[in-house]
Amino acid sequence: MNNNKWLFFFSDIQPRRHAVIRQVLSNKRTVSSLYWGMQYHILDWLNVEPELDEKQFDLQIDNLCEKGCLATTSKGLILSASGIIQKKDYQKKSYVITEPSLFQHINEKQWLELLPLLIQVISELSYHNHRYYVVGSSIRAQFFFKNWYQNIANKNELANSLKQLLKLFLGRFPQEQSNIFMALFSGHETIGKTAEQVATMLPRFSHEDVISLWRDLSMQFAFFLLESDSIFRQLVVPLSTMEKLSKSALITYQLFNDDLSIEQIAEKRRLRVSTIKEHLLESAILREDFVYHRIITADDYSIMTSTLTGKAIDWDYKQLDDHIEFFKFRLFQIERSKKIE
């Protein structure tokens, strides 16, 4: 793997902690990782690398430091002059996922099992072929697809409908990218190529580039189907959610919006007050409709506005001399950071 891909998440101005980047990419959510991910403007990348190996990632970052691409500061790592060049070179020569935010909303693992099955079955259907070996997919994917397929009354239009949808979808992308995407699927008398085979045929694309393109376009196609009124939409609906919050945080946030106090929510949910506060911080970070003044009073605002100056990211809680609890301070920081954006 090209370690330079991680340079994409660093800045030549803002020091960044690589542990935060790792946690965001692998969807390891803590209030701290979400907060700093917001400050680094990388929250769109939540869950893009769910199987990221911690030790391997840290070694790769160490390697970038040894190569002089990243420089160490007291607040984190920053791109060096060489790192800036390498980052630009990577972005120019490599395929970078263009719609990372979709990985929070579509179950990638299940969709990437289902999509090749969909393409193959509909392709074989168009040739009236009922004897073939299905592409490698889990029993779960096969059962899910079969249940959807058997409930379709008129199957004669499936092939033409899918063909038109793919044509419309792929028309958004350069021809070369569309060809790579479709080359990976199996169909009637066609065996899908591996990423290695495609990369060998197109030297400009590495194995890693092909995989990234496949994942990116697959997730975009899922979202494309979600926005359509076709029969295929029902394949994606069970695998999708537009909610960014974790299930537990969402329950807390809904109760908060029902005008329950933090203490009432904690009692109702049988959770610690500190846990409820963490849920609310997550809600403030990930949602745009958080009502800050339900927690931060006018007096709180007055104290913090007059005491804290400069950029919100640089504020020091110690400046408040314990006049405001840290929970309110962090909420105020989040609110002001978003207003600046």
N, C-alpha and C positions, 0 to 999 in steps of 0.2 A: 504494500500500500504506500502511496505517496504521502509522507508525513506532512508535506506542505499544505494539505487540505485544511489542517487545523489553523493555519495562519489566517484563514478567512475570518475567524472569530476573534481576532486580536486587533488592537488599534495602535497607531503610532502616537496617539495623544493621551488616551485614557488607559491607565494601568488596569489590568484585568487578572483575576485569579483563575487559573486553569481548572481548579476543582469545580468552580461554578459553571464553567462552560461544559465540563463533563456531565455534571448533574442535570443541566438543562437538556442537553442532547439525549441523554438516556432516560429522561423523564423521572429522575429521582427528586421528587418535590419536597423541599423544605421552604419555610418562609424566607430564610436567608437566600437560598439559591434562586427563588422566584424574584425576590426583591432586586438582587444584584443582576439577575438576568434581564430584568426590566431596565435597569440602569445601563446595561451593556447593549440594549436594543437587540437582544437575540431570542426573545421569548417565542417568536414565530417558529423557532427551531426545536421547541419542546417535542420530545419523542421521535425525532428523526433518526436517532441511533439507539434504539431500545436495547440492543445487545452489546453495547459498547463495553469492552473489557477495561476495567479501571486501571489495572497494573500496566497493561499494554499502552493505554492512552498516556499514562504518566511517563512511561519510558520514551514515548514518541515526543512528548513535550520536552523532556530532558535532552533528547537528541537535537531538537530545534534550538535549544539554548546553547548546546555545545557547538553547533554550526554557526552560531552568531546571529540567527534569525530573530531570536527573542532575547531581550535584555531584562534583567531582574531589577525591580525597584522595591521600596519598602511597602508599597501597596499592591504589588502584583507584577505581572509581566507586560512588557510593552514591545511593539515591533521595532526592531533596529532598522537602520537604513537598508541593510541587506534584506531584512525581513519584508520590508515594503516592496522591494523589487521582486522577491520570490512570491509574495502574495499576488501581485499584479500578473506575474507570469503564469501562476497557477490558474487564476481566473480566466486568463486569455486562452490557455491551451486545454483546460479541463472542463468537463461538464459539471456544473454546479446546479443542484436542485433549485428550481425556480419558484415552486409553491410549497415551501416547507410547512406552512401552517396547517395544511390539509392532514398532516400526519397526526394531529391532535384529534381530528374529527372522524377519520375513517379507520376501522380496524385493519391495518395493513396486512397482518399475517393471514387473516381469513380471506381478504379480498384477493391477495396474490395467489392463493390456492384456488379460488373460485374463477377468476378471470380466464386463465388458460383453458379450464374445463368448459366454460361458456363458449369461447371461440371455437374450440374443437367440435363440440357437440353440434353447434349451429352450422358449422362448415359441413360436417358429415350429413346433417339433415338436409342441406340444400342439394346434396347429390343422392338423397334417398338411401344412404348407406347406413345399415343398422348393425354391421359387424365390424368392430374395430376395438382396439385397446385404448382406453382413455389415458390421457397424460397422467403422470404421477401426481396425485393429489390425495389429501387425507380422506378417510372415511367420512369425517364430519362434513367436508366440502361436498363430497358426492351425495350425501344424504340431503344436505341443504338444497343443492341444485336440483336433485330429483323431485323433491317436494314442491319446488317452484315450478318445474317443468311440467309435472303431471297436472297441475291446476290451470294450465293454459288451454283454453278451449280450441282456439284456432292457431295451430303451429305452422301453418303454411306461410304465414307472413313474417315469421321470426327472422329468417335469413336475410330477406330484403331489408327489413327494418334495422337489423344490426349493421348491415353493410352501409346503409345510408347514415346511420349515427356515427360509425367509425370514420366515414368519409368526411362528414361535417366536422368532427372533432379533430382529426389529423390535419385538416386544412389550416389549422391554426399554427402549425409547426413547419420548420424547414423540411423539405422532402427527404433529406438524408436522415434526419431524426425519426421521421415517420416510418421510413423503410427499416431502420434498426429496430424500432418498437415492434413492428409486425413480423419481422424475421424471427423473433423469439417464440412465436406461437406455432403450434401444430394444427393441421387442418386436414382436409381430404387429400390423401396421397402426398402429404407434406409433413415432414418432421421438423419441428422447430429447432433452430440453431441454438447452441450454447453461447453464453457471453464470450467465452474464449474464442469460439469460431468467428463470431462477428468482429471481435477485436483484431483477429488475424487478417480478416478480409479488409478491414478499414484501419490501417495503422494510426490514423489520426485519433482514433478512439481507443483508449486503454480498456482493459477488462473492467476496471473500476468505473470508468466513464459509462460503459454500456449498462452496468448494474444501476448506476445512479439515474440514468435516463429512463430505464425500464421502471424503476420505482416511482420516479417523478410523474411520468406520463400515465402510469397505471392509476395512481392516486387522483390525478387530474381527470382521468376518464371516469372514475367512480363518482367524482363530484359533478361531472358533466351529466352523467345519467341521473343523479339525484335531482338535478334542475330540469330534467326532461319530463315529459308526460308519457313516456314509453313504458311498455310492459317490463322492461329491464330495470326500471327504477326500483321495483320491489325486491330485486336482488341486493341492492345496496342499502336500502333503508334500515334493515336490521343490524347492519354493520356500522352505522353512522350515528353521530351525535354532534349537535352544534354547541353543546355545553363545554366550557373550558374547565370548570371547577371539578375537583374530585367529588365523588358521591357524598361523602360525609360533609365536606365544606358546603356543598350545595344545599343540603338539608338545613344546616345552620343558617345559611344566608336567607333561605326562604322564611325561616322563623324570625330572623332579624327584620325582614321586610314586613312581617306580620305584627311589627311593633313590640315584640318581646324584648326584654332587656337581656344583657349578657348573662346575668345571674339566672334569669328565668329559663333561658335556653339551656344553660348548663344543667339546671335541675331537671328540666324536661327530658334532656337527652342522656342524663346520667354521665356527664363528662365533666372534666375539670374546667374551671373558668379559663385557665391558660390555654387549653385546647380550643375553646370557643374563640378566643382572641386570635389564635393562629388561623382559624378558619376565616375570620373576618379580614385579616390581613391578606390572605390569599385571594379573597373576594375583591378587595380593593385593588389589588395588583392586576387581576385577570379580567375584571369587568369594568365597564364604563358607566354603569348606573349606580355606583355605590354612593350612599347618602352619608357623607362625612359628618355633617353637622348633627347627626343623631348621637354621635359619640364625642366629637370635639365641640366644646361649648364656646360661646362668644368670648368669654374670659380667656379660655385656652388659646383661641386664635390670636387674641390681643397680645398675650404674653409671648407666644412663639413668633409672631410677625415682627414684634419689636426687638426680639433677642437674636433671632437667626437671620443672618444676611448672607449674600452670595448664592452660589449654586446649592441646591438642595442636597446633591450628592456629597458635598463637602461639609455639611453641617455636623457638629459634634454635640451629642446629647448632653455632655457635661456642662455645656454653656447654660443649660436650663436650671442647674443647681437643684435638681430633684423637685422643682415646682410643678412639673408635668410628668406623668408616668410615661415610660418608654413606649408603651402601646400607642398612646395618642401622638407622641413624637413621630413614630414611624408612619402612622396614618397620614399625618400632616406632610411628611416627606414625600410619600407616595402621591398625594393629591397635588402638591406643588410641582413635582417632577413631571406629572402628566400634563399639567397646564402649560409648562414650558415647551413640552413636545408639540 
